[in-house]
């Protein structure tokens, strides 16, 4: 086994500092994971693909499932309870805003709804090449609306 400390070649350090991810609803403070593993982040984001077209039950299940991926166990239990609590509820629209905010905390920016027409892709800033482009942001609906049955 090689002793890394004795290696004369510098080692690139990709360690990141992660802040606590806290949010408040009424008197409850909830805490999410400081950072998400790549696969968990992908599952969290993909849970909302086309959710705005889903029925009410599927929307609430998507919210509950996604928050279960990121909230710490105690926070998740309290949040899930409040999704069904008639006296101290968390509504769909409020939960949707929280999910958008959480996505931003984890480095994904929700996109605005697309317009009816496109002017084409924006050209890169002068002096950059196409490999400098940022990855496409994840689209998360701003509001969750039940569909008519």
MOLIN-V446690 format. One line per field, one symbol per residue. phi: phi as a letter, one per 30 degrees, with the letter a starting at -180 (. if undefined). burial: I if it has 9 or more other ideal C-beta (glycine too) atoms within 8 Angstrom, else O. A space follows every 50 residues. Layout:
phi = ???
burial = ???
//
This chain:
phi = .dddddddddcdccdcdbddcbbcbhccccbcedaceedddddedddcdi ddcddedddddddddddddcddeddddddedddcdddbdcddddddddde ddeddcjccdcdedddbbcjdddddejccdddddddddcbddbccdcdc
burial = OOOOOOOOOOOOOOOOOOOOIOIOIOOOOIIIOOOIOOOIIOIIIOIIOO IOOIOOOIIIOIIIIIIIIIIOOOIIOIIIOIIOIOOOIIOIOIIIIIII IIIIOIOIOIIOOOOOOOOOOOOIOOOOOOOOOOOOOIOIIOOIOOOOO
//
